[in-house]
Amino acid sequence: MRYYRGEASAVVAITDSGQSLQFPALHVRRFITQSGIHGRFRIHFDDNHKMINLERLPD
């Protein structure tokens, strides 16, 4: 909801290795439900560390 109110422009997630990863919130828009965002995701980056894609992994 903070994203839709214009309060959040970035998402912080914890990786499987315990690191914090921050990326633009616009990439999670398609995964937002009324209860928020849940699940495991895989992020793809190019050789310059630019985010290419975010995909939700099966449960």
C-alpha positions as a Markdown table, in Angstrom:
| # | Residue | x | y | z |
|---|---|---|---|---|
| 1 | Met | 0.0 | 0.0 | 0.0 |
| 2 | Arg | 2.9 | 2.4 | 0.7 |
| 3 | Tyr | 3.9 | 2.0 | -2.9 |
| 4 | Tyr | 0.5 | 3.0 | -4.2 |
| 5 | Arg | 0.3 | 6.0 | -1.9 |
| 6 | Gly | 3.7 | 7.2 | -3.3 |
| 7 | Glu | 5.5 | 6.6 | 0.0 |
| 8 | Ala | 7.8 | 3.8 | -1.2 |
| 9 | Ser | 9.9 | 3.7 | -4.3 |
| 10 | Ala | 12.1 | 0.7 | -3.3 |
| 11 | Val | 11.6 | -2.7 | -1.9 |
| 12 | Val | 14.1 | -4.4 | 0.5 |
| 13 | Ala | 14.2 | -8.2 | 0.5 |
| 14 | Ile | 16.3 | -10.7 | 2.2 |
| 15 | Thr | 18.2 | -13.2 | 0.0 |
| 16 | Asp | 18.6 | -16.9 | 0.8 |
| 17 | Ser | 22.1 | -16.1 | 2.0 |
| 18 | Gly | 20.8 | -13.5 | 4.4 |
| 19 | Gln | 21.9 | -10.4 | 2.5 |
| 20 | Ser | 19.6 | -7.4 | 2.1 |
| 21 | Leu | 18.7 | -6.5 | -1.5 |
| 22 | Gln | 17.1 | -3.3 | -2.5 |
| 23 | Phe | 15.4 | -2.7 | -5.9 |
| 24 | Pro | 12.8 | -0.5 | -7.4 |
| 25 | Ala | 9.3 | -1.2 | -6.2 |
| 26 | Leu | 7.8 | -1.0 | -9.7 |
| 27 | His | 9.2 | -4.5 | -10.3 |
| 28 | Val | 6.8 | -6.1 | -7.7 |
| 29 | Arg | 3.6 | -4.3 | -8.9 |
| 30 | Arg | 2.3 | -7.4 | -10.7 |
| 31 | Phe | 2.7 | -9.6 | -7.6 |
| 32 | Ile | 0.8 | -7.3 | -5.1 |
| 33 | Thr | -2.4 | -8.7 | -3.7 |
| 34 | Gln | -4.7 | -7.3 | -1.0 |
| 35 | Ser | -2.6 | -9.2 | 1.6 |
| 36 | Gly | 0.7 | -7.9 | 0.3 |
| 37 | Ile | 3.5 | -9.8 | -1.5 |
| 38 | His | 4.3 | -13.3 | -0.5 |
| 39 | Gly | 6.5 | -16.1 | -1.8 |
| 40 | Arg | 9.9 | -16.7 | -3.1 |
| 41 | Phe | 11.3 | -14.9 | -6.1 |
| 42 | Arg | 14.3 | -15.0 | -8.5 |
| 43 | Ile | 15.8 | -11.8 | -9.8 |
| 44 | His | 17.8 | -11.8 | -13.0 |
| 45 | Phe | 20.5 | -9.2 | -13.6 |
| 46 | Asp | 22.6 | -8.3 | -16.6 |
| 47 | Asp | 26.4 | -8.2 | -16.7 |
| 48 | Asn | 26.3 | -4.6 | -15.4 |
| 49 | His | 24.2 | -5.6 | -12.4 |
| 50 | Lys | 21.1 | -4.0 | -13.8 |
| 51 | Met | 17.9 | -5.8 | -13.0 |
| 52 | Ile | 16.3 | -7.5 | -16.0 |
| 53 | Asn | 13.4 | -9.6 | -14.6 |
| 54 | Leu | 11.7 | -10.7 | -11.4 |
| 55 | Glu | 9.9 | -14.1 | -11.4 |
| 56 | Arg | 7.9 | -15.7 | -8.7 |
| 57 | Leu | 9.0 | -19.3 | -7.9 |
| 58 | Pro | 6.4 | -22.1 | -7.5 |
| 59 | Asp | 5.4 | -22.9 | -3.9 |
